[in-house]
Each structure stands twice: as C-alpha cells, then as structure tokens.
C-alpha cells in the first residue's frame, strides 16, 4: 500500500481497460511524468480501449496535474478512445469546479476494480 505522501503512479490492465492510479500529491514536479504515463496508457497496442484514472489515492492536484489530464483527454479523443476519471476526492472535485473543467470528463463515483 502507498502512503499519502507517496509519489507513485500504478498502471494495471484489466481486460480492455487500463487503470492509472496516481498516489499522493500531483503538482508541477510530477505532472510531466503523469502526462507521460497517461499518454503511454492511451498508446497501448489494443485499441480502442478505455483508460480509467483512479483518483482515490490522489491527496492533492494542482493545475499542472489537471493540464496533464486535459492533454490525455485530447489524445483519447483523437484516437477514438475513452478516458474516465474515478473516485475523485473533494479537493480534485473543487479544482474541476473552479476551472470549469468538470464537464469535460466522465466521472465515475467509485474506483474501478
């Protein structure tokens, strides 16, 4: 299990879905790596498939983390794939509301798998 301050990003494949699970805080020091992981998940060999970003272990996200998700959303649309967000915490939900980005994502209330 990962601690709150952990900076890991787990990636798991479940059937036709890839689940990306960031842990800890997502800020400018980690956002580029997060973007790379998301884009790699979308460029997998099996297409089309879904990418689910499980946010339950993400304790904080700033605008740079949101920008990584927006870049992944654009890549998903361009490659006819689906990008979902799951189980966001209150801080992330507020970030989406403040920035107006909430309507750009499909958000599932519970974590996958």
C-alpha positions in Angstrom: 0.0 0.0 0.0 1.1 3.5 -0.6 1.3 6.3 1.9 -0.4 9.7 1.5 2.9 11.4 0.6 4.0 8.6 -1.9 4.6 9.8 -5.4 3.9 6.5 -7.2 1.7 6.0 -10.2 0.4 2.5 -10.6 -0.7 1.2 -14.0 -2.8 -2.0 -14.3 -4.5 -3.6 -17.3 -8.0 -5.2 -16.7 -9.4 -6.7 -19.9 -9.9 -3.8 -22.4 -9.2 -1.1 -19.8 -6.0 0.4 -18.4 -6.3 1.8 -14.9 -3.9 4.6 -13.9 -3.6 5.2 -10.1 -1.7 8.2 -9.0 -0.8 8.4 -5.3 0.0 11.4 -3.1 0.3 14.9 -4.4 0.2 15.9 -8.1 2.0 19.2 -8.7 4.4 20.7 -11.2 7.2 18.5 -10.1 5.3 15.3 -11.0 2.9 16.5 -13.7 5.2 15.8 -16.7 5.7 12.2 -15.6 1.9 11.8 -15.0 1.3 13.1 -18.6 3.8 10.6 -20.0 2.1 7.7 -18.1 -1.3 8.7 -19.3 -0.2 9.1 -22.9 1.6 5.7 -22.8 -1.6 4.1 -21.5 -3.5 5.6 -24.4 -1.0 4.5 -26.9 -1.2 0.8 -25.9 -1.4 -1.8 -28.7 -5.0 -2.7 -28.1 -7.4 -0.1 -29.4 -9.9 1.2 -28.8 -9.8 0.7 -25.1 -10.7 2.7 -22.0 -8.3 4.4 -19.7 -9.6 5.0 -16.2 -7.7 7.4 -13.9 -8.5 6.2 -10.4 -8.1 9.3 -8.2 -9.0 7.8 -4.8 -5.3 7.9 -3.6 -4.6 11.4 -5.0 -4.5 13.7 -2.0 -3.8 16.9 -3.9 -3.8 18.0 -7.5 -2.9 21.5 -8.9 -3.4 23.0 -12.3 -0.4 21.2 -13.8 -1.9 17.8 -12.9 -5.2 18.9 -14.4 -3.3 20.0 -17.6 -1.8 16.5 -17.8 -5.3 15.1 -17.7 -6.6 17.6 -20.3 -3.7 16.5 -22.6 -4.7 12.9 -22.1 -8.3 13.7 -22.8 -7.3 15.4 -26.1 -5.2 12.3 -27.1 -8.1 10.0 -26.2 -10.5 11.9 -28.4 -8.0 12.0 -31.3 -7.5 8.2 -31.0 -11.2 7.4 -30.5 -10.7 6.1 -27.0 -12.4 6.8 -23.7 -10.8 8.5 -20.7 -12.7 8.3 -17.4 -11.9 9.7 -14.0 -13.0 7.7 -11.0 -13.4 8.3 -7.3 -12.1 11.9 -7.1 -11.6 13.4 -3.6 -13.1 16.7 -2.6 -10.0 18.8 -3.4 -10.0 17.5 -7.0 -13.7 18.0 -7.4 -13.3 21.6 -6.3 -10.4 22.1 -8.8 -12.7 20.9 -11.6 -15.5 23.2 -10.5 -13.2 26.2 -10.1 -11.6 25.7 -13.5 -14.8 24.8 -15.3 -13.2 21.5 -16.5 -15.7 19.2 -14.8 -18.0 18.9 -17.8 -15.0 17.8 -20.0 -14.6 14.5 -18.2 -16.8 11.5 -17.5 -16.5 10.9 -13.8 -17.4 7.7 -12.0 -18.1 7.9 -8.3 -16.4 4.6 -7.3 -13.0 3.3 -8.1 -12.6 0.5 -10.7 -11.5 -3.0 -9.8 
